[in-house]
Amino acid sequence: AENDAVPPYVGNALLNQASQYAGRLTENQITSVALADSGANLLVTDRLGKTREVASCEPNVQQATLLAVCLAANWWLTQQGITVPMMLRDVLPTSDLQLTATCAAVLREFGLAGHQLLVFTRDRQVAELVAQREGIVAHPAV
């Protein structure tokens, strides 16, 4: 129903912020995030201007984009005076350690900006990489 739609000002702010996070998380491989089909599909545009559904992207870009949307949603709630911790499980790309390090740096900055994050991973190498970031305490799950 039309009344169930997200107001445009909310959607625009969220998508603009998600686009900024996606750019940082993917080392500018992704330049924008958008919704299509009344919000049913998440689209990304890459640095070459090609737009496609997130589901058709390589797994690392999918993970980084979905993480960007989660960070943007938490950011938006904070802008409304609503503080909620984020719990993330196995959200960091694992097949590209440089991209993993980039994502860890963005999460660190997000946390240092006052957002509470709990990040869980089963990947010991990812946990060790994250633990190397100053200001982040990481314990690999067993």
N, C-alpha and C positions, 0 to 999 in steps of 0.2 A: 504494500500500500504506500501511497505517496507520503503519508504522515510518518511512516517508519524510516524514511530516508534520513541520512545524516545531513544536517544543515550545511549548505555550501561553505560557510565561513569555517566550520569545524573541519570539513573534508579538505579544504584548501590549505589550511594551516598545518594539518597533519601530513598531507602529501608533500608540501613544501619542505617540512622538517625531515620527513622520510627520505626525500630526494637528497637533502644535504648529508644525512647519515649514510645513505647508500653510496654516494660519491666517495665519502671518506673511507667507508668499510671496504670498498672494492678498488681503492686506489684510482678513482675516477674512471673505472670501466663503465659504470652506470652514471648517467647524468640526471635522470629524472624517474620518478615513480608516479604512476597514475592508476586510476580505476576505470574499468570499462564494463559494459553490459550491466549498468545500474549497480556497480560495485561487486559483481560476481567474479570478475577477473582482475588480477593485479598485473599491470604492464610496466615494463621498464624500457627506457631508451638508453642506448649505449653511446659512447663517445663519437661513433660514426653516424649517429642519428637514426639508427635502426631501432624500431619499436617492436617489442614482442612480449608474449606472455611469460611471466616468471617461470611457469612450469616447463617452458621449453629451453630455459637457460641451463648452463652447466651447473652441477650441484653446488659448487662454491659460491657462485653468484646468487643462486636461489637462497642459500643459507644467509648470506650477507644481506640480501634484500629483505628477507623476512625479519632478520634482526633489526634492520633499519626501521621497519614499520613498528616493531615492538618498542624500540627506543623512542620513536616519535610519539607513540600513544602515551607512554609514560611521561614524556616531556610535556605533552598537551595537558594531561591531568594535573601535573605540577603547576602549569600556568593558570589553572582554574582553582588553585589552592588545595588540591587533593593530592596527598602524598601517600603513595603505596609502594611497597618494595616489589622489585621485579625478580622473579625466579626463572632462570634460564637453564635449560638442560641440553647439552650437546649442540649448542647453536654456533659454535665457532667452526669455520671451515678447517678441515684436517688434512687435505691432500696438498695444500700449498702453505708451507710454514711461514713464508713471507706475508701472505694474506692473513694467516692466523695471528701473526705478530701485530699487523696493522689493526685487526679487529680488537685485539687485547688492548692496544693503546687507546682506541676509541672508547672501549668500556671503562678504562681507567679514568679518562677525562670525564666521562659521564658520571661516574661515581664521585669524582672530586668536585663536580658541580653540585653535589648534594643529593644525588639519587642513590637509593639503597639497592644494591644488586647482589643477588646470590647466583653464582654461576656454577653449575655442576657439569662434570665431564667424566667419561669413562676412559678417556684417552690420556695416558700418563704423560706423553710428550707434550700435549697441549697444556696440561696442568702445570708442567715444569716451565713451559714458555710463558704462561700467564703469571706464574709466581715470580718470574724475573722482573716484572713491572713493579716499580716502586709504588707503594700505596695499595697493592692488591695482596690479599692473603689467599692462597690457594692450597687446597688439600685434595689430592686425587681420590676419587671414590674407588672402593675396592670391589 
